[in-house]
Amino acid sequence: MKKVLVINSSARGPGSRSRKLTEIFVEHWNGIHINPLISFRELGNTDVPHVSESWIAAAFKPEAARSEQDIEVLKISDAYISELREADVIVIGAPMYNWSVPSALKAYIDQVLRVNKTFEINRANVRHPYVGMLKNKTLFLLLSRGDEGYEKGEYNEHMDFQTNYLKTVFGVMGISNVHVVAINGRSSDFAEAAHQNLRALIEQELVLTKTYR
């Protein structure tokens, strides 16, 4: 049975459209699995620590040389990374804030994008130096945006610093199997279309990976 990690980053509660997408994912996943293994990580309504000078010093220090203080300052980062490593399917619900991602999600990414923990550097390959360490995982990016026109070839595509950023950072960590479902604008028709698209993608992923009840 695949393990699923659901990450919510919206500052909003029941009114959040990205949260609605993650809810639909969980409902549909539960409906086609027996005893599904799903864990949750809340970012939007919690204080995600920002990287500090002591964090940087600890992260770049060899593990054997770390003090108790170093271990403590990396404790949350290590917990986040452990969750990512254990998951087979990662689901991220993220609204677009000021054309990018919520600050809580950015802080989370800073915590998990760690050299020799989620990626390595091959300095011999100048063009592609980053080697991801999170292999054989599937990522669902469930996104919401307050306006239309952000899809490929549309008039607001150049202002989308949400989608490609998330694909890039998780790609650096080794995750290349990525599905994107986005709600653009406030129309209920757009929302329903995204919901149906998400359900279809879940079933498609099950067929491709031969994961059934």
PyMOL commands that set and color helices and strands:
alter all, ss='L'
color gray80, all
select helices_A, chain A and resi 17-31+53-59+63-65+68-73+75-86+103-112+157-159+163-172+188-209
alter helices_A, ss='H'
color red, helices_A
select strands_A, chain A and resi 3-8+37-42+89-95+119-121+130-132+138-145+177-184
alter strands_A, ss='S'
color yellow, strands_A
deselect
rebuild
show_as cartoon
